[in-house]
């Protein structure tokens, strides 16, 4: 783990090799941090530059069955829309085996749609029998 104070420290660089203060640069430590964040707190990562300690201790909150149904319908609509897009894209670009770039791209997109459909199906199959639902 890295502390912010270790990251923010004064550095001296001399690009001209004069040995003096002509090229001296200092980092200003007086800057505004987001609300609830203090300088010197431990940086934990998790895809965020500044994380509140309370945010790391979030509990899993069950979601209502109707919300899960809405998400499932939305995912199904997303898959249908992607399949329709790919169908139109193939028709407009006249995809054939002769053009390897178009053909490979269409096959790659088919695979992405198939994988997404499997992931959604797997998740919704799991979530109905889990503690994630009220």
C-alpha positions as CSV (number, residue, x, y, z in Angstrom):
1,X,0.0,0.0,0.0
2,X,1.1,3.5,-0.8
3,X,0.5,6.6,1.3
4,X,-0.4,9.8,-0.5
5,X,2.3,11.8,1.5
6,X,5.0,9.5,0.0
7,X,3.7,10.2,-3.5
8,X,3.5,13.9,-3.0
9,X,6.9,15.2,-2.1
10,X,9.2,17.9,-3.2
11,X,11.5,17.1,-6.0
12,X,14.4,19.0,-7.5
13,X,15.4,18.5,-11.1
14,X,18.1,20.2,-13.0
15,X,17.7,19.7,-16.7
16,X,20.5,22.2,-17.5
17,X,23.0,20.5,-15.1
18,X,23.8,23.9,-13.6
19,X,23.7,22.7,-10.0
20,X,21.7,25.7,-9.0
21,X,18.1,26.6,-8.4
22,X,17.3,27.7,-12.0
23,X,15.4,24.5,-12.8
24,X,14.0,23.8,-9.4
25,X,10.4,22.6,-9.4
26,X,8.4,22.1,-6.3
27,X,5.1,20.3,-6.0
28,X,2.4,22.3,-4.2
29,X,0.9,20.2,-1.5
30,X,-2.1,22.5,-0.9
31,X,-4.7,21.2,-3.2
32,X,-8.4,20.4,-2.7
33,X,-9.3,16.8,-2.0
34,X,-12.7,15.3,-2.4
35,X,-15.1,15.6,0.5
36,X,-14.4,13.0,3.2
37,X,-10.8,12.3,1.9
38,X,-7.8,13.2,4.0
39,X,-4.2,13.5,2.8
40,X,-2.1,10.7,4.2
41,X,-4.8,8.1,4.1
42,X,-3.9,4.7,2.6
43,X,-4.4,4.4,-1.2
44,X,-6.2,1.0,-1.7
45,X,-6.6,1.0,-5.4
46,X,-9.7,-0.8,-6.6
47,X,-9.9,1.4,-9.7
48,X,-10.3,4.6,-7.8
49,X,-7.7,7.2,-6.9
50,X,-9.3,8.2,-3.6
51,X,-11.4,5.7,-1.7
52,X,-13.3,6.4,1.5
53,X,-12.7,3.8,4.2
54,X,-16.4,3.4,4.6
55,X,-16.8,2.5,0.9
56,X,-14.6,-0.5,1.3
57,X,-16.9,-2.1,3.9
58,X,-20.1,-2.1,1.9
59,X,-22.4,-5.1,2.5
60,X,-24.3,-6.9,-0.2
61,X,-27.8,-5.6,-0.3
62,X,-30.5,-8.0,-1.7
63,X,-32.3,-6.7,-4.7
64,X,-36.1,-7.2,-5.3
65,X,-37.2,-9.8,-7.6
66,X,-39.0,-7.2,-9.8
67,X,-35.7,-5.3,-10.2
68,X,-34.0,-8.6,-11.3
69,X,-36.8,-9.2,-13.8
70,X,-36.3,-5.7,-15.2
71,X,-32.6,-6.2,-15.6
72,X,-33.2,-9.6,-17.3
73,X,-35.6,-8.0,-19.8
74,X,-33.2,-5.2,-20.4
75,X,-30.4,-7.7,-21.1
76,X,-32.6,-9.7,-23.4
77,X,-33.5,-6.5,-25.3
78,X,-29.8,-5.6,-25.5
79,X,-28.9,-9.0,-27.0
80,X,-31.7,-8.6,-29.6
81,X,-30.6,-5.1,-30.5
82,X,-27.0,-6.2,-30.9
83,X,-28.1,-9.1,-33.2
84,X,-30.3,-6.7,-35.2
85,X,-27.4,-4.3,-35.5
86,X,-25.0,-7.1,-36.7
87,X,-27.6,-8.3,-39.2
88,X,-28.0,-4.7,-40.7
89,X,-24.2,-4.2,-40.6
90,X,-23.6,-7.4,-42.6
91,X,-26.3,-6.5,-45.1
92,X,-25.0,-2.9,-45.7
93,X,-21.4,-4.0,-45.9
94,X,-22.1,-7.1,-48.0
95,X,-20.0,-9.3,-45.8
96,X,-18.5,-12.3,-47.5
97,X,-15.7,-14.7,-47.1
98,X,-13.8,-12.9,-49.8
99,X,-13.2,-9.8,-47.6
100,X,-11.4,-11.2,-44.6
101,X,-11.5,-8.0,-42.6
102,X,-15.3,-7.7,-42.7
103,X,-15.8,-11.4,-42.3
104,X,-13.5,-11.7,-39.3
105,X,-15.0,-8.6,-37.7
106,X,-18.5,-10.1,-38.1
107,X,-17.4,-13.4,-36.7
108,X,-15.8,-11.6,-33.8
109,X,-18.9,-9.6,-33.1
110,X,-21.0,-12.8,-33.3
111,X,-18.7,-14.3,-30.6
112,X,-19.0,-11.3,-28.4
113,X,-22.8,-11.4,-28.6
114,X,-22.8,-15.1,-27.9
115,X,-20.5,-14.7,-24.9
116,X,-22.6,-11.8,-23.5
117,X,-25.8,-13.8,-23.9
118,X,-24.2,-16.7,-22.0
119,X,-22.9,-14.4,-19.2
120,X,-26.3,-12.8,-18.8
121,X,-28.0,-16.2,-18.8
122,X,-25.6,-17.6,-16.3
123,X,-25.9,-14.7,-14.0
124,X,-29.7,-14.6,-14.0
125,X,-29.8,-18.4,-13.6
126,X,-27.6,-18.0,-10.5
127,X,-29.2,-14.9,-9.0
128,X,-32.7,-16.3,-8.6
129,X,-31.4,-19.0,-6.3
130,X,-29.0,-16.8,-4.3
131,X,-28.9,-14.4,-1.4
132,X,-28.7,-11.5,-3.8
133,X,-32.5,-11.4,-4.2
134,X,-35.1,-10.5,-1.6
